[in-house]
Amino acid sequence: MRPAQFSALAIIEQNPGLMQADLAKALAIEPPQVVPLLNKLEERALAVRVRCKPDKRSYGIFLSKSGET
């Protein structure tokens, strides 16, 4: 696992439902760089993106059961 992925998991763990833009700020990276990082975490079944009900264009990021362990 890459350091950025580990850092992302730690941030998501402390902020369940965090938006992608907020994760980018926390990691000090550009928002487009979050997409491939999250894609890798989802491929490894460590995190999931859930569509937000109020704003259907946004996704909250949560750890999966595997990501919590």
mmCIF file as Biopython writes it, N, C-alpha, C and O atoms, coordinates in Angstrom:
data_model
#
loop_
_atom_site.group_PDB
_atom_site.id
_atom_site.type_symbol
_atom_site.label_atom_id
_atom_site.label_alt_id
_atom_site.label_comp_id
_atom_site.label_asym_id
_atom_site.label_entity_id
_atom_site.label_seq_id
_atom_site.pdbx_PDB_ins_code
_atom_site.Cartn_x
_atom_site.Cartn_y
_atom_site.Cartn_z
_atom_site.occupancy
_atom_site.B_iso_or_equiv
_atom_site.auth_seq_id
_atom_site.auth_asym_id
_atom_site.pdbx_PDB_model_num
ATOM 1   N N  . MET A ? 1  ? 0.840   -1.168 0.000  1.0 0.0 1  A 1 
ATOM 2   C CA . MET A ? 1  ? 0.000   0.000  0.000  1.0 0.0 1  A 1 
ATOM 3   C C  . MET A ? 1  ? 0.892   1.239  0.000  1.0 0.0 1  A 1 
ATOM 4   O O  . MET A ? 1  ? 1.903   1.296  0.700  1.0 0.0 1  A 1 
ATOM 5   N N  . ARG A ? 2  ? 0.504   2.204  -0.780 1.0 0.0 2  A 1 
ATOM 6   C CA . ARG A ? 2  ? 1.273   3.446  -0.877 1.0 0.0 2  A 1 
ATOM 7   C C  . ARG A ? 2  ? 0.951   4.366  0.303  1.0 0.0 2  A 1 
ATOM 8   O O  . ARG A ? 2  ? -0.129  4.276  0.886  1.0 0.0 2  A 1 
ATOM 9   N N  . PRO A ? 3  ? 1.885   5.245  0.652  1.0 0.0 3  A 1 
ATOM 10  C CA . PRO A ? 3  ? 1.652   6.146  1.786  1.0 0.0 3  A 1 
ATOM 11  C C  . PRO A ? 3  ? 0.388   6.999  1.637  1.0 0.0 3  A 1 
ATOM 12  O O  . PRO A ? 3  ? -0.332  7.209  2.613  1.0 0.0 3  A 1 
ATOM 13  N N  . ALA A ? 4  ? 0.117   7.485  0.437  1.0 0.0 4  A 1 
ATOM 14  C CA . ALA A ? 4  ? -1.081  8.313  0.228  1.0 0.0 4  A 1 
ATOM 15  C C  . ALA A ? 4  ? -2.353  7.507  0.476  1.0 0.0 4  A 1 
ATOM 16  O O  . ALA A ? 4  ? -3.328  8.035  1.011  1.0 0.0 4  A 1 
ATOM 17  N N  . GLN A ? 5  ? -2.347  6.239  0.094  1.0 0.0 5  A 1 
ATOM 18  C CA . GLN A ? 5  ? -3.516  5.387  0.322  1.0 0.0 5  A 1 
ATOM 19  C C  . GLN A ? 5  ? -3.711  5.151  1.819  1.0 0.0 5  A 1 
ATOM 20  O O  . GLN A ? 5  ? -4.834  5.207  2.320  1.0 0.0 5  A 1 
ATOM 21  N N  . PHE A ? 6  ? -2.623  4.891  2.524  1.0 0.0 6  A 1 
ATOM 22  C CA . PHE A ? 6  ? -2.706  4.683  3.968  1.0 0.0 6  A 1 
ATOM 23  C C  . PHE A ? 6  ? -3.202  5.950  4.660  1.0 0.0 6  A 1 
ATOM 24  O O  . PHE A ? 6  ? -4.046  5.889  5.553  1.0 0.0 6  A 1 
ATOM 25  N N  . SER A ? 7  ? -2.674  7.090  4.242  1.0 0.0 7  A 1 
ATOM 26  C CA . SER A ? 7  ? -3.113  8.367  4.816  1.0 0.0 7  A 1 
ATOM 27  C C  . SER A ? 7  ? -4.588  8.606  4.548  1.0 0.0 7  A 1 
ATOM 28  O O  . SER A ? 7  ? -5.319  9.064  5.426  1.0 0.0 7  A 1 
ATOM 29  N N  . ALA A ? 8  ? -5.027  8.296  3.332  1.0 0.0 8  A 1 
ATOM 30  C CA . ALA A ? 8  ? -6.440  8.466  2.987  1.0 0.0 8  A 1 
ATOM 31  C C  . ALA A ? 8  ? -7.316  7.596  3.876  1.0 0.0 8  A 1 
ATOM 32  O O  . ALA A ? 8  ? -8.352  8.054  4.357  1.0 0.0 8  A 1 
ATOM 33  N N  . LEU A ? 9  ? -6.918  6.354  4.099  1.0 0.0 9  A 1 
ATOM 34  C CA . LEU A ? 9  ? -7.692  5.461  4.967  1.0 0.0 9  A 1 
ATOM 35  C C  . LEU A ? 9  ? -7.785  6.020  6.386  1.0 0.0 9  A 1 
ATOM 36  O O  . LEU A ? 9  ? -8.846  5.963  7.008  1.0 0.0 9  A 1 
ATOM 37  N N  . ALA A ? 10 ? -6.698  6.549  6.890  1.0 0.0 10 A 1 
ATOM 38  C CA . ALA A ? 10 ? -6.694  7.110  8.244  1.0 0.0 10 A 1 
ATOM 39  C C  . ALA A ? 10 ? -7.625  8.319  8.332  1.0 0.0 10 A 1 
ATOM 40  O O  . ALA A ? 10 ? -8.344  8.482  9.318  1.0 0.0 10 A 1 
ATOM 41  N N  . ILE A ? 11 ? -7.611  9.156  7.314  1.0 0.0 11 A 1 
ATOM 42  C CA . ILE A ? 11 ? -8.478  10.343 7.301  1.0 0.0 11 A 1 
ATOM 43  C C  . ILE A ? 11 ? -9.943  9.937  7.188  1.0 0.0 11 A 1 
ATOM 44  O O  . ILE A ? 11 ? -10.798 10.488 7.881  1.0 0.0 11 A 1 
ATOM 45  N N  . ILE A ? 12 ? -10.230 8.977  6.318  1.0 0.0 12 A 1 
ATOM 46  C CA . ILE A ? 12 ? -11.611 8.508  6.147  1.0 0.0 12 A 1 
ATOM 47  C C  . ILE A ? 12 ? -12.112 7.862  7.438  1.0 0.0 12 A 1 
ATOM 48  O O  . ILE A ? 12 ? -13.269 8.038  7.819  1.0 0.0 12 A 1 
ATOM 49  N N  . GLU A ? 13 ? -11.240 7.118  8.103  1.0 0.0 13 A 1 
ATOM 50  C CA . GLU A ? 13 ? -11.632 6.470  9.360  1.0 0.0 13 A 1 
ATOM 51  C C  . GLU A ? 13 ? -12.091 7.504  10.389 1.0 0.0 13 A 1 
ATOM 52  O O  . GLU A ? 13 ? -13.054 7.275  11.121 1.0 0.0 13 A 1 
ATOM 53  N N  . GLN A ? 14 ? -11.402 8.635  10.439 1.0 0.0 14 A 1 
ATOM 54  C CA . GLN A ? 14 ? -11.731 9.666  11.420 1.0 0.0 14 A 1 
ATOM 55  C C  . GLN A ? 14 ? -12.846 10.591 10.948 1.0 0.0 14 A 1 
ATOM 56  O O  . GLN A ? 14 ? -13.401 11.349 11.743 1.0 0.0 14 A 1 
ATOM 57  N N  . ASN A ? 15 ? -13.180 10.533 9.644  1.0 0.0 15 A 1 
ATOM 58  C CA . ASN A ? 15 ? -14.200 11.414 9.071  1.0 0.0 15 A 1 
ATOM 59  C C  . ASN A ? 15 ? -15.114 10.645 8.131  1.0 0.0 15 A 1 
ATOM 60  O O  . ASN A ? 15 ? -15.114 10.923 6.932  1.0 0.0 15 A 1 
ATOM 61  N N  . PRO A ? 16 ? -15.892 9.687  8.625  1.0 0.0 16 A 1 
ATOM 62  C CA . PRO A ? 16 ? -16.762 8.909  7.735  1.0 0.0 16 A 1 
ATOM 63  C C  . PRO A ? 16 ? -17.728 9.820  6.979  1.0 0.0 16 A 1 
ATOM 64  O O  . PRO A ? 16 ? -18.308 10.743 7.552  1.0 0.0 16 A 1 
ATOM 65  N N  . GLY A ? 17 ? -17.890 9.548  5.695  1.0 0.0 17 A 1 
ATOM 66  C CA . GLY A ? 17 ? -18.782 10.353 4.863  1.0 0.0 17 A 1 
ATOM 67  C C  . GLY A ? 17 ? -18.119 11.583 4.278  1.0 0.0 17 A 1 
ATOM 68  O O  . GLY A ? 17 ? -18.780 12.430 3.678  1.0 0.0 17 A 1 
ATOM 69  N N  . LEU A ? 18 ? -16.816 11.678 4.453  1.0 0.0 18 A 1 
ATOM 70  C CA . LEU A ? 18 ? -16.038 12.798 3.931  1.0 0.0 18 A 1 
ATOM 71  C C  . LEU A ? 18 ? -16.214 12.912 2.421  1.0 0.0 18 A 1 
ATOM 72  O O  . LEU A ? 18 ? -16.262 11.900 1.722  1.0 0.0 18 A 1 
ATOM 73  N N  . MET A ? 19 ? -16.310 14.134 1.921  1.0 0.0 19 A 1 
ATOM 74  C CA . MET A ? 19 ? -16.425 14.367 0.478  1.0 0.0 19 A 1 
ATOM 75  C C  . MET A ? 19 ? -15.038 14.292 -0.166 1.0 0.0 19 A 1 
ATOM 76  O O  . MET A ? 19 ? -14.022 14.518 0.491  1.0 0.0 19 A 1 
ATOM 77  N N  . GLN A ? 20 ? -15.018 13.972 -1.454 1.0 0.0 20 A 1 
ATOM 78  C CA . GLN A ? 20 ? -13.750 13.827 -2.173 1.0 0.0 20 A 1 
ATOM 79  C C  . GLN A ? 20 ? -12.931 15.107 -2.125 1.0 0.0 20 A 1 
ATOM 80  O O  . GLN A ? 20 ? -11.716 15.049 -1.938 1.0 0.0 20 A 1 
ATOM 81  N N  . ALA A ? 21 ? -13.568 16.265 -2.289 1.0 0.0 21 A 1 
ATOM 82  C CA . ALA A ? 21 ? -12.837 17.535 -2.269 1.0 0.0 21 A 1 
ATOM 83  C C  . ALA A ? 21 ? -12.195 17.772 -0.903 1.0 0.0 21 A 1 
ATOM 84  O O  . ALA A ? 21 ? -11.084 18.295 -0.816 1.0 0.0 21 A 1 
ATOM 85  N N  . ASP A ? 22 ? -12.895 17.387 0.157  1.0 0.0 22 A 1 
ATOM 86  C CA . ASP A ? 22 ? -12.344 17.554 1.500  1.0 0.0 22 A 1 
ATOM 87  C C  . ASP A ? 22 ? -11.176 16.600 1.749  1.0 0.0 22 A 1 
ATOM 88  O O  . ASP A ? 22 ? -10.217 16.947 2.438  1.0 0.0 22 A 1 
ATOM 89  N N  . LEU A ? 23 ? -11.267 15.408 1.189  1.0 0.0 23 A 1 
ATOM 90  C CA . LEU A ? 23 ? -10.151 14.465 1.300  1.0 0.0 23 A 1 
ATOM 91  C C  . LEU A ? 23 ? -8.931  15.018 0.571  1.0 0.0 23 A 1 
ATOM 92  O O  . LEU A ? 23 ? -7.807  14.903 1.059  1.0 0.0 23 A 1 
ATOM 93  N N  . ALA A ? 24 ? -9.152  15.615 -0.593 1.0 0.0 24 A 1 
ATOM 94  C CA . ALA A ? 24 ? -8.044  16.215 -1.341 1.0 0.0 24 A 1 
ATOM 95  C C  . ALA A ? 24 ? -7.362  17.298 -0.510 1.0 0.0 24 A 1 
ATOM 96  O O  . ALA A ? 24 ? -6.134  17.363 -0.460 1.0 0.0 24 A 1 
ATOM 97  N N  . LYS A ? 25 ? -8.153  18.143 0.138  1.0 0.0 25 A 1 
ATOM 98  C CA . LYS A ? 25 ? -7.579  19.196 0.989  1.0 0.0 25 A 1 
ATOM 99  C C  . LYS A ? 25 ? -6.775  18.590 2.134  1.0 0.0 25 A 1 
ATOM 100 O O  . LYS A ? 25 ? -5.672  19.046 2.435  1.0 0.0 25 A 1 
ATOM 101 N N  . ALA A ? 26 ? -7.329  17.565 2.767  1.0 0.0 26 A 1 
ATOM 102 C CA . ALA A ? 26 ? -6.647  16.936 3.901  1.0 0.0 26 A 1 
ATOM 103 C C  . ALA A ? 26 ? -5.330  16.293 3.484  1.0 0.0 26 A 1 
ATOM 104 O O  . ALA A ? 26 ? -4.373  16.265 4.258  1.0 0.0 26 A 1 
ATOM 105 N N  . LEU A ? 27 ? -5.285  15.776 2.255  1.0 0.0 27 A 1 
ATOM 106 C CA . LEU A ? 27 ? -4.070  15.135 1.751  1.0 0.0 27 A 1 
ATOM 107 C C  . LEU A ? 27 ? -3.137  16.122 1.055  1.0 0.0 27 A 1 
ATOM 108 O O  . LEU A ? 27 ? -2.027  15.763 0.661  1.0 0.0 27 A 1 
ATOM 109 N N  . ALA A ? 28 ? -3.593  17.378 0.904  1.0 0.0 28 A 1 
ATOM 110 C CA . ALA A ? 28 ? -2.829  18.423 0.212  1.0 0.0 28 A 1 
ATOM 111 C C  . ALA A ? 28 ? -2.511  18.025 -1.225 1.0 0.0 28 A 1 
ATOM 112 O O  . ALA A ? 28 ? -1.386  18.184 -1.698 1.0 0.0 28 A 1 
ATOM 113 N N  . ILE A ? 29 ? -3.538  17.499 -1.913 1.0 0.0 29 A 1 
ATOM 114 C CA . ILE A ? 29 ? -3.404  17.153 -3.330 1.0 0.0 29 A 1 
ATOM 115 C C  . ILE A ? 29 ? -4.554  17.790 -4.097 1.0 0.0 29 A 1 
ATOM 116 O O  . ILE A ? 29 ? -5.527  18.250 -3.501 1.0 0.0 29 A 1 
ATOM 117 N N  . GLU A ? 30 ? -4.440  17.815 -5.407 1.0 0.0 30 A 1 
ATOM 118 C CA . GLU A ? 30 ? -5.494  18.360 -6.253 1.0 0.0 30 A 1 
ATOM 119 C C  . GLU A ? 30 ? -6.674  17.389 -6.287 1.0 0.0 30 A 1 
ATOM 120 O O  . GLU A ? 30 ? -6.467  16.175 -6.288 1.0 0.0 30 A 1 
ATOM 121 N N  . PRO A ? 31 ? -7.914  17.903 -6.314 1.0 0.0 31 A 1 
ATOM 122 C CA . PRO A ? 31 ? -9.091  17.023 -6.332 1.0 0.0 31 A 1 
ATOM 123 C C  . PRO A ? 31 ? -9.071  15.927 -7.402 1.0 0.0 31 A 1 
ATOM 124 O O  . PRO A ? 31 ? -9.478  14.803 -7.109 1.0 0.0 31 A 1 
ATOM 125 N N  . PRO A ? 32 ? -8.613  16.207 -8.635 1.0 0.0 32 A 1 
ATOM 126 C CA . PRO A ? 32 ? -8.589  15.107 -9.617 1.0 0.0 32 A 1 
ATOM 127 C C  . PRO A ? 32 ? -7.673  13.945 -9.221 1.0 0.0 32 A 1 
ATOM 128 O O  . PRO A ? 32 ? -7.876  12.821 -9.680 1.0 0.0 32 A 1 
ATOM 129 N N  . GLN A ? 33 ? -6.675  14.198 -8.383 1.0 0.0 33 A 1 
ATOM 130 C CA . GLN A ? 33 ? -5.765  13.138 -7.947 1.0 0.0 33 A 1 
ATOM 131 C C  . GLN A ? 33 ? -6.422  12.181 -6.956 1.0 0.0 33 A 1 
ATOM 132 O O  . GLN A ? 33 ? -5.916  11.083 -6.727 1.0 0.0 33 A 1 
ATOM 133 N N  . VAL A ? 34 ? -7.543  12.589 -6.368 1.0 0.0 34 A 1 
ATOM 134 C CA . VAL A ? 34 ? -8.245  11.738 -5.409 1.0 0.0 34 A 1 
ATOM 135 C C  . VAL A ? 34 ? -8.929  10.575 -6.118 1.0 0.0 34 A 1 
ATOM 136 O O  . VAL A ? 34 ? -9.038  9.484  -5.558 1.0 0.0 34 A 1 
ATOM 137 N N  . VAL A ? 35 ? -9.389  10.800 -7.344 1.0 0.0 35 A 1 
ATOM 138 C CA . VAL A ? 35 ? -10.162 9.779  -8.060 1.0 0.0 35 A 1 
ATOM 139 C C  . VAL A ? 35 ? -9.374  8.485  -8.243 1.0 0.0 35 A 1 
ATOM 140 O O  . VAL A ? 35 ? -9.877  7.431  -7.856 1.0 0.0 35 A 1 
ATOM 141 N N  . PRO A ? 36 ? -8.170  8.503  -8.810 1.0 0.0 36 A 1 
ATOM 142 C CA . PRO A ? 36 ? -7.444  7.235  -8.950 1.0 0.0 36 A 1 
ATOM 143 C C  . PRO A ? 36 ? -7.069  6.617  -7.602 1.0 0.0 36 A 1 
ATOM 144 O O  . PRO A ? 36 ? -7.027  5.394  -7.470 1.0 0.0 36 A 1 
ATOM 145 N N  . LEU A ? 37 ? -6.799  7.450  -6.614 1.0 0.0 37 A 1 
ATOM 146 C CA . LEU A ? 37 ? -6.483  6.948  -5.280 1.0 0.0 37 A 1 
ATOM 147 C C  . LEU A ? 37 ? -7.686  6.186  -4.718 1.0 0.0 37 A 1 
ATOM 148 O O  . LEU A ? 37 ? -7.532  5.084  -4.192 1.0 0.0 37 A 1 
ATOM 149 N N  . LEU A ? 38 ? -8.881  6.772  -4.827 1.0 0.0 38 A 1 
ATOM 150 C CA . LEU A ? 38 ? -10.090 6.096  -4.342 1.0 0.0 38 A 1 
ATOM 151 C C  . LEU A ? 38 ? -10.424 4.872  -5.179 1.0 0.0 38 A 1 
ATOM 152 O O  . LEU A ? 38 ? -10.908 3.869  -4.656 1.0 0.0 38 A 1 
ATOM 153 N N  . ASN A ? 39 ? -10.164 4.955  -6.481 1.0 0.0 39 A 1 
ATOM 154 C CA . ASN A ? 39 ? -10.407 3.782  -7.333 1.0 0.0 39 A 1 
ATOM 155 C C  . ASN A ? 39 ? -9.593  2.587  -6.839 1.0 0.0 39 A 1 
ATOM 156 O O  . ASN A ? 39 ? -10.100 1.467  -6.781 1.0 0.0 39 A 1 
ATOM 157 N N  . LYS A ? 40 ? -8.336  2.829  -6.486 1.0 0.0 40 A 1 
ATOM 158 C CA . LYS A ? 40 ? -7.477  1.747  -5.978 1.0 0.0 40 A 1 
ATOM 159 C C  . LYS A ? 40 ? -7.999  1.212  -4.643 1.0 0.0 40 A 1 
ATOM 160 O O  . LYS A ? 40 ? -8.004  0.002  -4.417 1.0 0.0 40 A 1 
ATOM 161 N N  . LEU A ? 41 ? -8.436  2.110  -3.763 1.0 0.0 41 A 1 
ATOM 162 C CA . LEU A ? 41 ? -8.967  1.662  -2.475 1.0 0.0 41 A 1 
ATOM 163 C C  . LEU A ? 41 ? -10.246 0.855  -2.663 1.0 0.0 41 A 1 
ATOM 164 O O  . LEU A ? 41 ? -10.482 -0.116 -1.944 1.0 0.0 41 A 1 
ATOM 165 N N  . GLU A ? 42 ? -11.070 1.253  -3.629 1.0 0.0 42 A 1 
ATOM 166 C CA . GLU A ? 42 ? -12.288 0.493  -3.915 1.0 0.0 42 A 1 
ATOM 167 C C  . GLU A ? 42 ? -11.956 -0.856 -4.547 1.0 0.0 42 A 1 
ATOM 168 O O  . GLU A ? 42 ? -12.587 -1.862 -4.222 1.0 0.0 42 A 1 
ATOM 169 N N  . GLU A ? 43 ? -10.978 -0.886 -5.441 1.0 0.0 43 A 1 
ATOM 170 C CA . GLU A ? 43 ? -10.561 -2.154 -6.058 1.0 0.0 43 A 1 
ATOM 171 C C  . GLU A ? 43 ? -10.084 -3.144 -4.999 1.0 0.0 43 A 1 
ATOM 172 O O  . GLU A ? 43 ? -10.305 -4.349 -5.121 1.0 0.0 43 A 1 
ATOM 173 N N  . ARG A ? 44 ? -9.435  -2.633 -3.970 1.0 0.0 44 A 1 
ATOM 174 C CA . ARG A ? 44 ? -8.929  -3.486 -2.887 1.0 0.0 44 A 1 
ATOM 175 C C  . ARG A ? 44 ? -9.986  -3.714 -1.799 1.0 0.0 44 A 1 
ATOM 176 O O  . ARG A ? 44 ? -9.705  -4.320 -0.766 1.0 0.0 44 A 1 
ATOM 177 N N  . ALA A ? 45 ? -11.201 -3.220 -2.047 1.0 0.0 45 A 1 
ATOM 178 C CA . ALA A ? 45 ? -12.340 -3.371 -1.119 1.0 0.0 45 A 1 
ATOM 179 C C  . ALA A ? 45 ? -12.050 -2.770 0.256  1.0 0.0 45 A 1 
ATOM 180 O O  . ALA A ? 45 ? -12.458 -3.319 1.279  1.0 0.0 45 A 1 
ATOM 181 N N  . LEU A ? 46 ? -11.341 -1.637 0.273  1.0 0.0 46 A 1 
ATOM 182 C CA . LEU A ? 46 ? -11.018 -0.979 1.533  1.0 0.0 46 A 1 
ATOM 183 C C  . LEU A ? 46 ? -11.901 0.231  1.813  1.0 0.0 46 A 1 
ATOM 184 O O  . LEU A ? 46 ? -12.060 0.635  2.965  1.0 0.0 46 A 1 
ATOM 185 N N  . ALA A ? 47 ? -12.474 0.807  0.763  1.0 0.0 47 A 1 
ATOM 186 C CA . ALA A ? 47 ? -13.323 1.988  0.912  1.0 0.0 47 A 1 
ATOM 187 C C  . ALA A ? 47 ? -14.457 1.923  -0.105 1.0 0.0 47 A 1 
ATOM 188 O O  . ALA A ? 47 ? -14.377 1.220  -1.112 1.0 0.0 47 A 1 
ATOM 189 N N  . VAL A ? 48 ? -15.512 2.676  0.189  1.0 0.0 48 A 1 
ATOM 190 C CA . VAL A ? 48 ? -16.655 2.767  -0.729 1.0 0.0 48 A 1 
ATOM 191 C C  . VAL A ? 48 ? -17.089 4.220  -0.844 1.0 0.0 48 A 1 
ATOM 192 O O  . VAL A ? 48 ? -16.981 5.001  0.102  1.0 0.0 48 A 1 
ATOM 193 N N  . ARG A ? 49 ? -17.580 4.560  -2.025 1.0 0.0 49 A 1 
ATOM 194 C CA . ARG A ? 49 ? -18.180 5.876  -2.248 1.0 0.0 49 A 1 
ATOM 195 C C  . ARG A ? 49 ? -19.693 5.691  -2.254 1.0 0.0 49 A 1 
ATOM 196 O O  . ARG A ? 49 ? -20.219 4.814  -2.938 1.0 0.0 49 A 1 
ATOM 197 N N  . VAL A ? 50 ? -20.377 6.519  -1.491 1.0 0.0 50 A 1 
ATOM 198 C CA . VAL A ? 50 ? -21.833 6.442  -1.392 1.0 0.0 50 A 1 
ATOM 199 C C  . VAL A ? 50 ? -22.411 7.778  -1.839 1.0 0.0 50 A 1 
ATOM 200 O O  . VAL A ? 50 ? -22.020 8.836  -1.345 1.0 0.0 50 A 1 
ATOM 201 N N  . ARG A ? 51 ? -23.351 7.712  -2.785 1.0 0.0 51 A 1 
ATOM 202 C CA . ARG A ? 51 ? -23.969 8.936  -3.302 1.0 0.0 51 A 1 
ATOM 203 C C  . ARG A ? 51 ? -24.727 9.640  -2.179 1.0 0.0 51 A 1 
ATOM 204 O O  . ARG A ? 51 ? -25.489 9.014  -1.442 1.0 0.0 51 A 1 
ATOM 205 N N  . CYS A ? 52 ? -24.509 10.940 -2.058 1.0 0.0 52 A 1 
ATOM 206 C CA . CYS A ? 52 ? -25.177 11.735 -1.028 1.0 0.0 52 A 1 
ATOM 207 C C  . CYS A ? 52 ? -26.613 12.017 -1.447 1.0 0.0 52 A 1 
ATOM 208 O O  . CYS A ? 52 ? -26.875 12.344 -2.604 1.0 0.0 52 A 1 
ATOM 209 N N  . LYS A ? 53 ? -27.531 11.893 -0.514 1.0 0.0 53 A 1 
ATOM 210 C CA . LYS A ? 53 ? -28.941 12.111 -0.824 1.0 0.0 53 A 1 
ATOM 211 C C  . LYS A ? 53 ? -29.256 13.567 -1.147 1.0 0.0 53 A 1 
ATOM 212 O O  . LYS A ? 53 ? -29.941 13.823 -2.138 1.0 0.0 53 A 1 
ATOM 213 N N  . PRO A ? 54 ? -28.781 14.547 -0.344 1.0 0.0 54 A 1 
ATOM 214 C CA . PRO A ? 54 ? -29.149 15.933 -0.668 1.0 0.0 54 A 1 
ATOM 215 C C  . PRO A ? 54 ? -28.588 16.398 -2.018 1.0 0.0 54 A 1 
ATOM 216 O O  . PRO A ? 54 ? -29.280 17.083 -2.772 1.0 0.0 54 A 1 
ATOM 217 N N  . ASP A ? 55 ? -27.361 16.034 -2.319 1.0 0.0 55 A 1 
ATOM 218 C CA . ASP A ? 55 ? -26.721 16.448 -3.571 1.0 0.0 55 A 1 
ATOM 219 C C  . ASP A ? 55 ? -26.297 15.189 -4.305 1.0 0.0 55 A 1 
ATOM 220 O O  . ASP A ? 55 ? -25.245 14.622 -4.013 1.0 0.0 55 A 1 
ATOM 221 N N  . LYS A ? 56 ? -27.093 14.758 -5.237 1.0 0.0 56 A 1 
ATOM 222 C CA . LYS A ? 56 ? -26.858 13.478 -5.912 1.0 0.0 56 A 1 
ATOM 223 C C  . LYS A ? 56 ? -25.588 13.472 -6.763 1.0 0.0 56 A 1 
ATOM 224 O O  . LYS A ? 56 ? -25.200 12.426 -7.281 1.0 0.0 56 A 1 
ATOM 225 N N  . ARG A ? 57 ? -24.942 14.623 -6.911 1.0 0.0 57 A 1 
ATOM 226 C CA . ARG A ? 57 ? -23.689 14.673 -7.671 1.0 0.0 57 A 1 
ATOM 227 C C  . ARG A ? 57 ? -22.490 14.344 -6.793 1.0 0.0 57 A 1 
ATOM 228 O O  . ARG A ? 57 ? -21.412 14.034 -7.300 1.0 0.0 57 A 1 
ATOM 229 N N  . SER A ? 58 ? -22.672 14.409 -5.489 1.0 0.0 58 A 1 
ATOM 230 C CA . SER A ? 58 ? -21.564 14.215 -4.549 1.0 0.0 58 A 1 
ATOM 231 C C  . SER A ? 58 ? -21.573 12.813 -3.958 1.0 0.0 58 A 1 
ATOM 232 O O  . SER A ? 58 ? -22.600 12.136 -3.908 1.0 0.0 58 A 1 
ATOM 233 N N  . TYR A ? 59 ? -20.403 12.408 -3.517 1.0 0.0 59 A 1 
ATOM 234 C CA . TYR A ? 59 ? -20.241 11.102 -2.878 1.0 0.0 59 A 1 
ATOM 235 C C  . TYR A ? 59 ? -19.557 11.279 -1.532 1.0 0.0 59 A 1 
ATOM 236 O O  . TYR A ? 59 ? -18.599 12.040 -1.400 1.0 0.0 59 A 1 
ATOM 237 N N  . GLY A ? 60 ? -20.063 10.567 -0.540 1.0 0.0 60 A 1 
ATOM 238 C CA . GLY A ? 60 ? -19.378 10.470 0.739  1.0 0.0 60 A 1 
ATOM 239 C C  . GLY A ? 60 ? -18.484 9.240  0.695  1.0 0.0 60 A 1 
ATOM 240 O O  . GLY A ? 60 ? -18.822 8.246  0.051  1.0 0.0 60 A 1 
ATOM 241 N N  . ILE A ? 61 ? -17.367 9.301  1.364  1.0 0.0 61 A 1 
ATOM 242 C CA . ILE A ? 61 ? -16.414 8.194  1.348  1.0 0.0 61 A 1 
ATOM 243 C C  . ILE A ? 61 ? -16.425 7.530  2.724  1.0 0.0 61 A 1 
ATOM 244 O O  . ILE A ? 61 ? -16.340 8.196  3.756  1.0 0.0 61 A 1 
ATOM 245 N N  . PHE A ? 62 ? -16.531 6.215  2.711  1.0 0.0 62 A 1 
ATOM 246 C CA . PHE A ? 62 ? -16.575 5.433  3.941  1.0 0.0 62 A 1 
ATOM 247 C C  . PHE A ? 62 ? -15.608 4.264  3.824  1.0 0.0 62 A 1 
ATOM 248 O O  . PHE A ? 62 ? -15.304 3.812  2.720  1.0 0.0 62 A 1 
ATOM 249 N N  . LEU A ? 63 ? -15.132 3.780  4.949  1.0 0.0 63 A 1 
ATOM 250 C CA . LEU A ? 63 ? -14.350 2.552  4.951  1.0 0.0 63 A 1 
ATOM 251 C C  . LEU A ? 63 ? -15.296 1.371  4.799  1.0 0.0 63 A 1 
ATOM 252 O O  . LEU A ? 63 ? -16.409 1.380  5.325  1.0 0.0 63 A 1 
ATOM 253 N N  . SER A ? 64 ? -14.849 0.370  4.084  1.0 0.0 64 A 1 
ATOM 254 C CA . SER A ? 64 ? -15.601 -0.887 4.009  1.0 0.0 64 A 1 
ATOM 255 C C  . SER A ? 64 ? -15.275 -1.696 5.264  1.0 0.0 64 A 1 
ATOM 256 O O  . SER A ? 64 ? -14.446 -1.283 6.075  1.0 0.0 64 A 1 
ATOM 257 N N  . LYS A ? 65 ? -15.920 -2.831 5.418  1.0 0.0 65 A 1 
ATOM 258 C CA . LYS A ? 65 ? -15.607 -3.704 6.563  1.0 0.0 65 A 1 
ATOM 259 C C  . LYS A ? 65 ? -14.126 -4.094 6.543  1.0 0.0 65 A 1 
ATOM 260 O O  . LYS A ? 65 ? -13.467 -4.119 7.582  1.0 0.0 65 A 1 
ATOM 261 N N  . SER A ? 66 ? -13.614 -4.399 5.345  1.0 0.0 66 A 1 
ATOM 262 C CA . SER A ? 66 ? -12.191 -4.759 5.219  1.0 0.0 66 A 1 
ATOM 263 C C  . SER A ? 66 ? -11.288 -3.591 5.576  1.0 0.0 66 A 1 
ATOM 264 O O  . SER A ? 66 ? -10.232 -3.777 6.181  1.0 0.0 66 A 1 
ATOM 265 N N  . GLY A ? 67 ? -11.701 -2.390 5.202  1.0 0.0 67 A 1 
ATOM 266 C CA . GLY A ? 67 ? -10.905 -1.208 5.485  1.0 0.0 67 A 1 
ATOM 267 C C  . GLY A ? 67 ? -10.865 -0.843 6.953  1.0 0.0 67 A 1 
ATOM 268 O O  . GLY A ? 67 ? -9.932  -0.186 7.413  1.0 0.0 67 A 1 
ATOM 269 N N  . GLU A ? 68 ? -11.887 -1.272 7.692  1.0 0.0 68 A 1 
ATOM 270 C CA . GLU A ? 68 ? -11.941 -0.974 9.123  1.0 0.0 68 A 1 
ATOM 271 C C  . GLU A ? 68 ? -10.982 -1.844 9.926  1.0 0.0 68 A 1 
ATOM 272 O O  . GLU A ? 68 ? -10.607 -1.485 11.043 1.0 0.0 68 A 1 
ATOM 273 N N  . THR A ? 69 ? -10.584 -2.983 9.367  1.0 0.0 69 A 1 
ATOM 274 C CA . THR A ? 69 ? -9.713  -3.889 10.127 1.0 0.0 69 A 1 
ATOM 275 C C  . THR A ? 69 ? -8.246  -3.646 9.871  1.0 0.0 69 A 1 
ATOM 276 O O  . THR A ? 69 ? -7.398  -4.333 10.441 1.0 0.0 69 A 1 
#
